[in-house]
């Protein structure tokens, strides 16, 4: 059960390939709602989650999510399979009020569209950062960077340098988000290694013990 029994708005969406995405449509999905999950086949392609190609819908959704501080997630594996064109990731996830999200394309059907499994931490993670800790799967992180960032981009101008830096920063942050899971903890999250924690504990213990012994002798 969620803290404060807060409600979640879940929206399953489909956008036909040739139908445009309106800014008002995106705004209506998230306006006046605290926690929102929008997922489905939006036929939106952008290099952040679909390295093979971009389209205007993908760029529009990406820019909207970035400007509104929304979380986006998509599987590493393709969700749309084709023998004529390159495979694509069409199924994406847009979230408001959630941090821990992962996605996996599952080749379980004979269809050219794979089902996608989205895993979401539904607790109030974003509102209770002091009681959470993030774990990163570095193998998934490396795989994300391998697919999303070209190893030797062609750069000829200072403007292209700026774009490459911005792209790297964006892809790096997105890879961390996709490869990480946030878990709620009920005790303090220690960052010091156990041997050092024991030494600190003993350092506090011995002076207190010595003081008690001296007091009893008096």
N, C-alpha and C positions, 0 to 999 in steps of 0.2 A: 504494500500500500504506500502511496506517495505521501510525503510530508504535507501537512495542511490539507490533505485530500484534494489537492489541486487537479483540475481537469486538464485533459489533453485533447486538442483538436487534431484528428487524423484525416488526411485528405489523400485519396487515391486518384491520381490525375493521368490523363492521356491527352496528348496533343498531336493531331494529324500532321504528317510531315510538311504539308504546304500551307498550313494555317499559321499565321503570325501570332506571336505572344505579345499581348498588350500590357503596358506598364500598369494600367488600372487593374488588370486581372491579378497580377502579382501582389499589388497593394491590397486588394480585397481579401486575398488568402490569409494575410498576416495581420491586418489591421485589427486593433481592439481585441487581440487574443494574446495571452501570455505565453503559452507553450503550444507550438504548432509543428506538425510533422506532415510534409508534402512529399510524396514519392510516386514514381510511375515512369512510364515511357513517354518522356517529353520530346523525343526526337531532337534533343538539343546536344550539340557537339562542341566541345571546347578543349584546347590542348591540355588543360589541367586534368581532365579525366579521360579524354579521348585523344591520344597523341597522333592518330592518323589524319585527322581532319577537324576543321572548325566550321561552324555556320553562324548566321546572325542570331538565331535563337539561343545558342549556347553562350555566345558572348553577352547577350542581353541578360540572361539569367545569372551568369557569373558576376557581372558588374552590379546587378541589383543586390545579390547576396553580399558582395563585398561592401557596398555602401551602407547596407542595413545591418551589417555585423551578424549575418546569418551563417549557419554552418552547412556546408555542402559535403556530400559523400557519394562515392560511386565505386563499384567493384574494379579491381585491377583487370580481371578477365573480361573479354567482350560479352555483351549481352545480345547483340544482333550478329548472326553469322551469315556470310554470303560467299558464293563461289565467283561472283562477277566483280564485286568491289571488296575493298578491305573491310574486315570485321570492325564493328564499332561498339562503343559503350553508349547506349541510348537511355538507359535507366539511371536516373539520378535521384538524389535525396536532398531536400532542403529543410533545415530544422531551425526553429526559434526556441531558445531556452534549454537546449540540450548540448552536451559536450561529447559524451561517449557513444560514438556511432561507428559501426563497421558494416561493410557490404561484401557479399560474395555471389558471383554468378555461378549457377549450378547447372552443369550440362546433363540434366536428368530426363529431358524430353527429346522426342524426335523433331520438334519444331525448330525453326531457324531463330526463334527468340527463346533465350534461356530464362528460366525463373531466377529471381534475385532474392537472396536472403539478407534482410537488414536486421542487425542486432543493435538495440538501443538500450542504454541505461536510463530508465525512466525516473529515477530518484532525482531530487532537486540538486544535481551536481553543481550547476552553475551558480546557484544561490548559496552554496555551502562549501566554498573552496577550502576552508580551514579544515574540513573533515574528509578530504579526499586526497588521493595520491594517484599519479599517472604512471602507467607501465607501458613501455614502448617495445614493440617487437622489431628489433633492428634489421632482421632479415627481410621483413615486409617493407621497412623503410628503404632499404637499399634497392629492393625490387621496384618500388615506386619511382625512385630517382632514375633508375635505369630506363624505365619506360617513358618518363615524362620529360627528362632533360637530355638533349642531344650532347654527345661527348665532345664534339668539336664544332660549335656553331660558326657560321661564316659571318664575320663582323668586319665592316669596312669604314664605318663612320662613328663619331662620338655618340650620335643618337642611338645607333644600334648597340653600342656598349651599355648605355643607360637602360635600354629595353632588355638586354640580356641579363643585367643585374637585377632588374625588377622581376623578370621571369624566374630567375634562380631563387630569389627570396620567396616568391609566391609558391613555387613548386616545393621548395624545402619545407615551408610551413605546412602546406597541404599534405606532404608525405608524412610529417610528424603526426598530424591529426589523424590520418587514416590508419597509421601503424600503431596508434596508442589507444589504450583503454583506461578509463578513469574508474577507480573503485572507491567506494565509501569505506572509511576506516572508523572504528569505534574507539581506538586508543590513539595516543600521539604517534605521528609518523616520524620515526627517528631517521636521521640522515647520517649519523656518525656510525662507523663500523663497530660491531659488538666488542672487540678487544679494547677499543678506546673508551667505550661506555663503561666497561667494567673497571678500568683504571680510574675514571672519574668517580665512580661510585665508591671505590675503596679509598680514594683520597678524602672523600667526605666522611667515610665511616671511621677511619682510624683516629682522627682528632677528636671526634665525638666520644669514642670509646675511652681514649686516654683521659679526657676531661671528666668522664663519669668515674673512672677508677681513682683519679686524684681526689675527687670530691668525697668518695667513700672512705678514703684513708684519713682525711681530716676529721 
